[in-house]
Amino acid sequence: ALFRVEDVRAWYAERANGRGVPWGVRVPAATKFAHGRRLFRKRCMGLSPKRFRAAEWPVGVDIRAAGPADIDAVAAIDAAAFDASLEPTRQWVRPHLGAPGFTVAIATLQGTAVGIATANFTEDRAGRCVGIFGVGVLEGARRRGIGGAMTSWLLERAFAEGAGLAHLNPDSE
């Protein structure tokens, strides 16, 4: 179904409860869009369950679902990985921990928390889908396959739970 910009504005306004939350839409790069300005370009990937291949597991790495008790580690890794301030990051990630529709993966390397990644489940017109975002690894633990392992861990669970499509927005290869 096609949506009018007014319909999308109304949808966001209904959910913002008067808080003036900014919103946007994704459009293909070549599309002419007269209803606003382009803020950035972002790559987008899609993956179906039949195309999924699990990543190799790095030696010494464990991955599990983070819960509310992990807020300090999750916020610290997220802030460090994405060069952000700790307290706003804590406020951003706290609602995801243990919330329905979200799985936050936390990776440890030889017992020390070094990475996080988040899966957000949706179920609407496209069916059950999962988005993977916020994949971050502390600088000293990068280039070992930890980000790929967390992404793979989340995707494997999402597809097992019935997701028919995964979408990812990678910042790098």
Rosetta blueprint (number, residue, H / E / L):
1 A L
2 L L
3 F L
4 R L
5 V H
6 E H
7 D H
8 V H
9 R H
10 A H
11 W H
12 Y H
13 A H
14 E H
15 R H
16 A H
17 N L
18 G L
19 R L
20 G L
21 V L
22 P L
23 W L
24 G L
25 V L
26 R L
27 V L
28 P L
29 A L
30 A L
31 T L
32 K L
33 F L
34 A L
35 H L
36 G L
37 R L
38 R L
39 L L
40 F L
41 R L
42 K L
43 R L
44 C L
45 M E
46 G E
47 L E
48 S L
49 P H
50 K H
51 R H
52 F L
53 R L
54 A L
55 A L
56 E L
57 W L
58 P L
59 V L
60 G L
61 V E
62 D E
63 I E
64 R E
65 A E
66 A L
67 G L
68 P H
69 A H
70 D H
71 I H
72 D H
73 A H
74 V H
75 A H
76 A H
77 I H
78 D H
79 A H
80 A H
81 A H
82 F L
83 D L
84 A L
85 S L
86 L H
87 E H
88 P H
89 T H
90 R H
91 Q H
92 W H
93 V H
94 R H
95 P H
96 H H
97 L L
98 G L
99 A L
100 P L
101 G L
102 F E
103 T E
104 V E
105 A E
106 I E
107 A E
108 T E
109 L E
110 Q L
111 G L
112 T E
113 A E
114 V E
115 G E
116 I E
117 A E
118 T E
119 A E
120 N E
121 F E
122 T E
123 E E
124 D E
125 R L
126 A L
127 G E
128 R E
129 C E
130 V E
131 G E
132 I E
133 F E
134 G E
135 V E
136 G E
137 V E
138 L L
139 E H
140 G H
141 A H
142 R L
143 R L
144 R L
145 G L
146 I H
147 G H
148 G H
149 A H
150 M H
151 T H
152 S H
153 W H
154 L H
155 L H
156 E H
157 R H
158 A H
159 F H
160 A H
161 E L
162 G L
163 A L
164 G L
165 L E
166 A E
167 H E
168 L E
169 N L
170 P L
171 D L
172 S L
173 E L
